[in-house]
Amino acid sequence: MKREFDNFDEFAKDYRATHDKSVEISGADSDYFSEYKILEVLKYEQANDSIRILDFGCGDGNSSKYFRKYFNNSQIVGIDVSEQSIKEANQKKIENAIFQSFNGSTIPFDDNQFDLIFTSMVFHHIEHKLHENILNEIRRVLKPGGRFYNFEHNPNNPLTRKVVNECPFDEDAVLLKPSYHKMITIKSGLNLKNLNFTLFLPRHKFFKPLLGLEKILTWCPIGAQYYIRSIK
Ligand SMILES: C[S@@+](CC[C@H](N)C(=O)[O-])C[C@H]1O[C@@H](n2cnc3c(N)ncnc32)[C@H](O)[C@@H]1O
């Protein structure tokens, strides 16, 4: 029987090395994929705002590391079901960031606490029947006007499917079709603002001059990943 959510404790220590190996074919490393998402978020946000950020399913805190780099005055909170991943995140000693484990269903904060909630590659590790509850929780802890960015793998992209199929920690992953993801976001009462596709080209040197084209392709449903931006 499938668990309600996947247990990452066994992968926590070597998570980055495992991920580096799994994405090698793309020409970029694990850090690259953490940083690009924060740069996408920055397209809609003011870097210097004093905001409170929740990194939901923060894993070893690698995204939070880049939130710290680009959002100077922010306060960062990361939560994850994996205690070992939280241990790794705390070892990074990211300034003005706290990381804590939780039960995976009730976000351990009062209503209306966060200006921005970010989640990266988490929903495909949670049973689909639980998505509704998680989105309601995310909506609950977002401030009115708060923004939610949810990054996912795109199952329409063959290279993404290959990488996921061969990645040890994605063994139980069930990827979210963009249409399903859109539907559950709207159903949760969040106002859907953007569905953007990303990462169309490999990151090998040869493709570098072409990467600028990606910003006009965000509508094209074959990017390797995509994200939904919604507002409470
Ligand atoms: C592929 S990792 C991504 C980690 C991090 N977000 C990143 O992009 O580097 C998926 C993470 O989702 C976490 N996770 C799984 N189910 C969860 C749940 N119900 N609530 C919060 N996190 C969960 C796992 O423990 C794991 O750390």
PDBQT file of the ligand as one rigid body, heavy atoms in Angstrom, charges set to zero:
ROOT
HETATM    1  C1  LIG A 301      12.031  15.890  -3.647  1.00  0.00    +0.000 C 
HETATM    2  S1  LIG A 301      12.133  16.496  -2.017  1.00  0.00    +0.000 S 
HETATM    3  C2  LIG A 301      12.198  18.254  -2.292  1.00  0.00    +0.000 C 
HETATM    4  C3  LIG A 301      12.848  18.990  -1.159  1.00  0.00    +0.000 C 
HETATM    5  C4  LIG A 301      12.938  20.514  -1.372  1.00  0.00    +0.000 C 
HETATM    6  N1  LIG A 301      11.640  21.104  -1.474  1.00  0.00    +0.000 N 
HETATM    7  C5  LIG A 301      13.769  20.844  -2.576  1.00  0.00    +0.000 C 
HETATM    8  O1  LIG A 301      13.225  21.285  -3.596  1.00  0.00    +0.000 OA
HETATM    9  O2  LIG A 301      14.999  20.659  -2.494  1.00  0.00    +0.000 OA
HETATM   10  C6  LIG A 301      10.492  16.265  -1.397  1.00  0.00    +0.000 C 
HETATM   11  C7  LIG A 301      10.318  16.673   0.057  1.00  0.00    +0.000 C 
HETATM   12  O3  LIG A 301       8.917  16.643   0.373  1.00  0.00    +0.000 OA
HETATM   13  C8  LIG A 301       8.813  16.224   1.723  1.00  0.00    +0.000 C 
HETATM   14  N2  LIG A 301       7.430  15.810   2.004  1.00  0.00    +0.000 N 
HETATM   15  C9  LIG A 301       6.807  14.676   1.654  1.00  0.00    +0.000 A 
HETATM   16  N3  LIG A 301       5.538  14.699   2.118  1.00  0.00    +0.000 NA
HETATM   17  C10 LIG A 301       5.354  15.871   2.767  1.00  0.00    +0.000 A 
HETATM   18  C11 LIG A 301       4.256  16.490   3.454  1.00  0.00    +0.000 A 
HETATM   19  N4  LIG A 301       3.090  15.880   3.602  1.00  0.00    +0.000 N 
HETATM   20  N5  LIG A 301       4.436  17.710   3.980  1.00  0.00    +0.000 NA
HETATM   21  C12 LIG A 301       5.633  18.328   3.852  1.00  0.00    +0.000 A 
HETATM   22  N6  LIG A 301       6.705  17.812   3.231  1.00  0.00    +0.000 NA
HETATM   23  C13 LIG A 301       6.566  16.588   2.691  1.00  0.00    +0.000 A 
HETATM   24  C14 LIG A 301       9.853  15.134   1.833  1.00  0.00    +0.000 C 
HETATM   25  O4  LIG A 301      10.179  14.817   3.162  1.00  0.00    +0.000 OA
HETATM   26  C15 LIG A 301      11.000  15.748   1.051  1.00  0.00    +0.000 C 
HETATM   27  O5  LIG A 301      11.859  16.501   1.871  1.00  0.00    +0.000 OA
ENDROOT
TORSDOF 0
